[in-house]
Amino acid sequence: MLDIVRANKKGILSWLIVLGIVVVFAINFGPGSLSKGGAGCGGAPAYAARVNGKSISAADFERQYENLLRFYQQQAGEGFTRELAAQLGLGRQALGVLVDRELALQEARRRGVVVTDREVSEAVHQMPAFQENGQFRYETYLEAVRANYGSPGNFEAAVRDDLLYQKILGALVETVKVPATEVRAQWAASADRAALQFVRFPVSAAQAEVKVSDADAKAFADKEGARVEAFYKENADRYDQKARVHVRHVLARVAPGASADEEAAARKKIDEAAARVKKGEDFGKVAAALSDDPNTKDRGGDLGFVSEGLADAAFAKAALALKAGEVSDPVRTPAGWHLIRAEEVAPARQVTLEAARLDIARELLARDRAQALAREKAQAALDAARKGKALGEQFPPAGKGKQVTLGGTVLAAEETGPFGAGSPVVPRIGAAPELAQAALAAKAGQVLPKVFDTPSGPVIAAVELRESPDPAKFEAERAGIEARLQGMKAEQVRRAWLEELRGKARIEENVALLGATQPAAPQP
């Protein structure tokens, strides 16, 4: 199942670089951005990693993880679930992007690369978020950065880092050259194109039709003990969970460097919130009325679950000391003053291998049976297609005929659009090098001869389009091909450079935070 990550890794790294660069420009996500799982607390999130002593926040990690998840879902379709993302280690990929960025920034500073005040000012003035009718509006800028970054100084420091990151990467790109012979060879490969009509049989959908009895699970556990134990070790964070508490909070923000009067005003606001709650007013309504956390106030201050290591230390200590229904005293964190209410308390628990054995066996067996069922359905449809019943006829889109479902999921024929010989990734399907190779070996109108395995489930396909290279088109397409090759070579240089920096760095990862991206262990 790791094939999709391995095959896509080189292709998406350039996208990830851009994503890292524009993090600061997403004004909706400054300090104060909160994790749905409690990774942050009103602007003071726990660290995700420390790179040579410099911390990367949990809020930045969560944002990177969500963006990477959305990217894979766009590439592989809805079958790329959070469960599959967890199995493929998407959390570690997201953290790797942020660590690499911090390493690059530190190296740029060591080399004396600088970003001038003028460059920062020009970048800020060009941001669409701060413009109205094509003109920079200082009031809009001031309001946005104060709400999300505490002060213009904090925001401009983040912009400076992003510009510095672009500069150091740009210096690497300038060293890359692409031979003309390589450009022509790549053009020939990309001009050799195919397009498919396909039907996917998602394993996740097939699982809804699979039943596993207690006796089945026990028999599987007895027979496949080594596999069960391996799963337990690979998913250790699911079975050794810290105490967690589901909380709501009210935040009275205190900006960095605030005056004594501003500090006192924030404390007074929290005391007012505490008094209203003590009189019996609903905590959620108080949070909606008073909280300075724009990410949670519309949800009544709901932060989800927090635990030690996944929230600011003072916030986590106060939250974990509460019983369900209790409200804390005012708590001070770097973000300001908080009032916290515990909604639900989940005590720490460690599930032994023996206790988890049957649940793991049930999960593995259900997955095996779902894969077998999906493949069986795919093979039957392929047999019908090879006898002349087109995929679109067997699996019509909504409103065009009788719908076919698998586990409640509608199966319908889709189209990939054109793709070239140089990529193992098939549009709308994902990493499927064997399928891509078969498509390029076939003719238009031909049903491909077998069921192909993909990360989200079996796929069958027929060739809709087949094109061969036309030498007359080379000159018109040469520049684009050269640019893509230069980008790929630049990425190789960047990776080698970062690997060298990693080898010299002190990198400490927050294992608990990475574990939060894993599926929860089943209750014993």
Secondary structure, DSSP 8 states (H G I E B T S, - for coil): -THHHHHHHHHHHHHHHHHHHTGGG-TTSSTT---TTSS-STT---EEEEETTEEEEHHHHHHHHHHHHHHHHHHH-TT--HHHHHHTTHHHHHHHHHHHHHHHHHHHHHTT----HHHHHHHHHT-GGGEETTEE-HHHHHHHHHHHHSSHHHHHHHHHHHHHHHHHHHHHHTT----HHHHHHHHHHHHSEEEEEEEE--HHHHGGG----HHHHHHHHHH-HHHHHHHHHHTHHHHEE--EEEEEEEEEE--TT--HHHHHHHHHHHHHHHHHHHTT--HHHHHHHH---TTTGGGTTEEEEEETTSS-HHHHHHHHT--TT-B---EEETTEEEEEEEEEEE--EE--HHHHHHHHHHHHHHHHHHHHHHHHHHHHHHHHHHTT--HHHHS--TTSS--EEETTEEE--EE---EETT-SEETTTEE-HHHHHHHHTS-TT-B-SS-B--TTS-EEEEEEEEE---GGGHHHHHHHHHHHHHHHHHHHHHHHHHHHHHHHS-EEE-HHHHHTTS------
